[in-house]
Amino acid sequence: MNATPEVLIEKDGPVGIATLSRPKALNALSQPLIKELLAALEAFDADPAVRVMLVTGSERAFAAGADINEMKDLPDSKAAEDAMAEHLARWDRIAQLKKPVIAAVSGFALGGGCELAMACDMIVASETAQFGQPETLIGVIPGAGGTQRLTKAVGQALAMDLCLTGRRLNAREALAAGLVSRVFAPEVFLAEAKKLAHEVAKMAPLAAQAAKRAVRKALDVDTPAGLRAERQDFYLLFDSKDQKEGMKAFVEKRPPKFAGD
């Protein structure tokens, strides 16, 4: 067990914030850190007071990659699978959280750091941010979804370029490529990420979760299947009190008061 936490947890009203805190290793994503992060996010996901989650790191590094010390002495594929399978599956569990998750990225987001950001639902970047999947430079490939999520975000041509050359995208390039939602100056990016989280938190919680689910479904199924899933959630939301409140407030020209049911 770690003597000090590697993930700092706080709540800002309806926003649950998890800050990676392994500064000497540039937030390298060790197994204990990811386990701690997942536990924190799953606790937020189960907390009715939390509507949106925010994951961030330090000014210098969101996360500079995986912890290579945990992998360098693994002798073969069987040992790698035995040692890493549960660890790598945690990225999928982060992507499967019900509530919206925003990554606030400053500095390095490389390898596992890029994969962690992509497992979130939106990425807000500082102008200092750098994104990449440089695993081929050390003799492997991404193992926590990098080839899959990156390709779906930016397309085959650019994903192939990044994975085969190890080059990095800066924040503006990442924005233009569709990897990042918004880019801000370093001195305000975290405040802007929190502002965005609070903006999302004002939405009807069940509708926000359904919207997240439907958009993610679009990446995994063909359009007819995606449309069926979208319409099912659309209809089901008419069973919610928030749908009644939202439409009534719209007609009455007042802000809605969403309760999450």
C-alpha positions as CSV (number, residue, x, y, z in Angstrom):
1,M,0.0,0.0,0.0
2,N,1.2,3.5,-0.8
3,A,2.3,5.6,2.1
4,T,0.7,8.7,0.5
5,P,-2.2,8.8,-2.0
6,E,-1.2,9.0,-5.7
7,V,-4.7,10.3,-6.6
8,L,-6.0,13.4,-4.8
9,I,-9.7,13.5,-4.4
10,E,-12.0,16.5,-3.9
11,K,-15.5,17.7,-4.7
12,D,-16.4,21.0,-6.2
13,G,-20.2,21.0,-5.8
14,P,-21.5,18.4,-8.2
15,V,-18.1,17.9,-9.8
16,G,-15.8,15.1,-8.5
17,I,-12.2,15.9,-9.2
18,A,-9.4,13.3,-9.3
19,T,-5.8,14.7,-9.6
20,L,-3.0,12.3,-10.4
21,S,-0.2,13.0,-7.9
22,R,3.0,11.1,-8.7
23,P,5.2,14.1,-9.5
24,K,8.6,12.5,-9.4
25,A,7.6,10.0,-12.1
26,L,5.6,12.6,-14.2
27,N,2.5,10.7,-13.1
28,A,3.6,7.5,-14.8
29,L,0.6,5.2,-14.6
30,S,1.7,2.4,-12.3
31,Q,-0.7,-0.3,-11.3
32,P,-1.3,1.1,-7.9
33,L,-2.1,4.6,-9.3
34,I,-4.6,3.3,-11.9
35,K,-6.2,1.1,-9.3
36,E,-6.6,4.0,-7.0
37,L,-7.9,6.3,-9.8
38,L,-10.5,3.7,-10.8
39,A,-11.7,3.3,-7.2
40,A,-12.1,7.0,-6.9
41,L,-14.0,7.4,-10.1
42,E,-16.3,4.5,-9.4
43,A,-17.0,6.0,-6.0
44,F,-17.9,9.3,-7.7
45,D,-20.0,7.3,-10.2
46,A,-22.0,5.8,-7.4
47,D,-22.4,9.1,-5.5
48,P,-25.7,10.8,-6.2
49,A,-24.3,14.2,-5.3
50,V,-21.7,13.9,-8.1
51,R,-22.9,14.6,-11.7
52,V,-19.7,15.0,-13.6
53,M,-16.1,13.8,-13.0
54,L,-12.8,15.6,-13.9
55,V,-9.4,13.9,-14.2
56,T,-6.3,16.0,-14.2
57,G,-2.6,15.9,-13.5
58,S,0.2,18.4,-12.9
59,E,1.1,21.4,-15.0
60,R,4.1,19.5,-16.5
61,A,2.4,16.2,-17.1
62,F,-1.1,14.8,-17.2
63,A,0.6,11.4,-17.4
64,A,3.9,10.8,-19.2
65,G,3.1,7.1,-19.9
66,A,3.0,3.7,-18.3
67,D,5.4,2.7,-15.6
68,I,8.1,0.9,-17.6
69,N,9.7,-0.5,-14.5
70,E,6.7,-2.7,-14.0
71,M,7.1,-4.2,-17.5
72,K,10.8,-4.2,-18.5
73,D,11.7,-7.6,-16.9
74,L,8.6,-9.6,-18.0
75,P,10.2,-12.5,-19.9
76,D,7.5,-13.5,-22.4
77,S,3.9,-13.0,-23.6
78,K,2.4,-15.3,-20.9
79,A,4.1,-13.4,-18.2
80,A,3.0,-10.1,-19.7
81,E,-0.6,-11.2,-19.9
82,D,-0.6,-12.5,-16.3
83,A,1.0,-9.3,-15.0
84,M,-0.9,-6.8,-17.1
85,A,-4.4,-8.1,-18.0
86,E,-6.3,-6.8,-15.0
87,H,-4.3,-3.5,-15.1
88,L,-5.1,-2.8,-18.7
89,A,-8.8,-3.7,-18.2
90,R,-9.1,-0.8,-15.8
91,W,-8.9,1.6,-18.8
92,D,-12.1,0.0,-20.2
93,R,-13.8,0.3,-16.8
94,I,-13.0,4.0,-16.8
95,A,-14.6,4.3,-20.3
96,Q,-17.6,2.4,-19.1
97,L,-18.5,4.8,-16.2
98,K,-22.1,6.1,-16.4
99,K,-21.5,9.7,-15.7
100,P,-19.6,12.1,-18.0
101,V,-15.8,12.3,-17.4
102,I,-13.6,15.2,-18.5
103,A,-9.9,15.0,-18.8
104,A,-8.0,18.2,-18.2
105,V,-4.6,17.8,-19.8
106,S,-1.5,19.9,-19.4
107,G,2.0,18.9,-20.5
108,F,2.7,15.3,-21.4
109,A,-0.1,12.9,-22.3
110,L,1.9,10.1,-23.8
111,G,1.3,6.3,-24.1
112,G,-0.9,5.3,-21.2
113,G,-1.5,9.0,-20.5
114,C,-3.0,9.5,-23.9
115,E,-5.0,6.3,-23.5
116,L,-6.3,7.5,-20.2
117,A,-7.4,10.9,-21.6
118,M,-9.1,9.1,-24.5
119,A,-11.0,6.8,-22.1
120,C,-12.6,10.0,-20.8
121,D,-15.5,11.6,-22.6
122,M,-14.0,15.0,-23.4
123,I,-10.5,16.4,-23.3
124,V,-9.8,20.0,-22.4
125,A,-6.2,20.8,-23.1
126,S,-3.7,23.4,-22.1
127,E,-1.7,24.9,-24.9
128,T,1.3,23.1,-23.4
129,A,-0.3,19.7,-23.9
130,Q,1.4,17.0,-26.0
131,F,-0.4,13.8,-27.1
132,G,1.2,10.6,-28.5
133,Q,1.4,6.8,-28.6
134,P,5.2,6.3,-28.8
135,E,5.2,2.6,-27.7
136,T,6.9,1.4,-30.8
137,L,9.9,3.3,-29.7
138,I,10.3,0.8,-26.8
139,G,9.4,-2.3,-28.7
140,V,5.7,-2.7,-28.0
141,I,2.4,-1.2,-29.1
142,P,-0.4,0.5,-27.1
143,G,-2.2,-2.0,-24.9
144,A,-4.9,0.1,-23.1
145,G,-6.9,1.1,-26.2
146,G,-4.5,3.5,-27.9
147,T,-4.7,2.1,-31.4
148,Q,-8.5,1.7,-31.2
149,R,-9.6,5.0,-29.6
150,L,-7.0,7.1,-31.3
151,T,-8.1,5.7,-34.8
152,K,-11.7,6.4,-34.0
153,A,-10.9,9.9,-32.8
154,V,-8.5,11.1,-35.5
155,G,-8.8,8.6,-38.4
156,Q,-6.6,5.9,-39.7
157,A,-4.0,8.1,-41.5
158,L,-3.0,10.2,-38.5
159,A,-3.3,7.3,-36.0
160,M,-1.0,5.2,-38.2
161,D,1.5,8.1,-38.4
162,L,1.5,8.6,-34.6
163,C,1.8,4.9,-33.7
164,L,4.4,4.1,-36.3
165,T,6.7,7.1,-35.8
166,G,6.2,8.0,-32.1
167,R,5.6,11.7,-33.0
168,R,3.5,13.9,-30.9
169,L,0.5,16.2,-31.5
170,N,0.5,19.6,-29.8
171,A,-2.7,20.9,-28.4
172,R,-3.8,22.9,-31.5
173,E,-3.0,19.9,-33.7
174,A,-5.0,17.7,-31.4
175,L,-7.9,20.1,-31.6
176,A,-7.8,20.3,-35.3
177,A,-7.7,16.5,-35.6
178,G,-10.7,15.9,-33.3
179,L,-8.9,14.4,-30.4
180,V,-9.4,17.4,-28.1
181,S,-12.7,19.4,-27.4
182,R,-11.2,22.7,-26.2
183,V,-7.8,24.4,-25.8
184,F,-7.0,27.2,-23.4
185,A,-4.0,29.1,-22.2
186,P,-2.0,27.3,-19.4
187,E,-2.9,29.8,-16.8
188,V,-6.7,29.3,-17.2
189,F,-7.1,25.8,-18.7
190,L,-7.9,24.1,-15.4
191,A,-10.4,26.7,-14.4
192,E,-12.0,26.4,-17.8
193,A,-12.1,22.6,-17.5
194,K,-13.9,23.0,-14.2
195,K,-16.3,25.6,-15.7
196,L,-17.1,23.1,-18.5
197,A,-17.7,20.4,-15.9
198,H,-20.1,22.6,-14.0
199,E,-21.9,23.4,-17.3
200,V,-22.4,19.7,-18.0
201,A,-23.5,19.2,-14.4
202,K,-26.4,21.6,-15.0
203,M,-27.9,19.3,-17.5
204,A,-30.5,16.7,-16.6
205,P,-28.3,13.9,-15.2
206,L,-30.1,11.0,-16.8
207,A,-30.2,12.7,-20.1
208,A,-26.4,13.5,-19.9
209,Q,-25.7,9.9,-19.1
210,A,-27.9,8.7,-22.0
211,A,-26.2,11.2,-24.4
212,K,-22.8,9.9,-23.4
213,R,-24.0,6.3,-23.9
214,A,-25.4,7.0,-27.3
215,V,-22.4,8.9,-28.6
216,R,-20.1,6.1,-27.4
217,K,-22.4,3.5,-29.0
218,A,-21.9,5.3,-32.4
219,L,-18.2,4.3,-32.2
220,D,-19.0,0.6,-31.7
221,V,-22.0,-0.3,-33.9
222,D,-23.3,0.5,-37.4
223,T,-25.7,3.4,-37.9
224,P,-29.0,1.5,-37.8
225,A,-28.0,-0.2,-34.5
226,G,-26.9,3.2,-33.1
227,L,-30.2,4.8,-34.1
228,R,-32.1,2.0,-32.4
229,A,-30.2,2.5,-29.2
230,E,-30.5,6.3,-29.4
231,R,-34.3,6.1,-29.9
232,Q,-34.7,3.7,-27.0
233,D,-33.0,6.1,-24.6
234,F,-35.0,9.0,-26.1
235,Y,-38.3,7.3,-25.4
236,L,-37.2,6.0,-21.9
237,L,-36.3,9.5,-20.8
238,F,-40.0,10.4,-21.0
239,D,-40.4,8.2,-17.9
240,S,-38.2,10.6,-15.9
241,K,-39.3,13.5,-13.8
242,D,-36.4,15.6,-15.2
243,Q,-38.0,15.4,-18.7
244,K,-41.3,16.8,-17.3
245,E,-39.4,19.5,-15.4
246,G,-37.1,20.4,-18.4
247,M,-40.0,20.8,-20.9
248,K,-42.2,22.6,-18.4
249,A,-39.4,25.0,-17.6
250,F,-38.7,25.6,-21.3
251,V,-42.4,26.5,-21.9
252,E,-42.5,28.7,-18.8
253,K,-39.2,30.4,-19.8
254,R,-37.4,29.7,-16.5
255,P,-34.2,27.7,-15.6
256,P,-35.0,24.0,-15.0
257,K,-34.4,22.4,-11.6
258,F,-33.1,18.9,-12.4
259,A,-33.1,16.3,-9.6
260,G,-31.6,13.4,-11.4
261,D,-34.8,11.2,-11.5
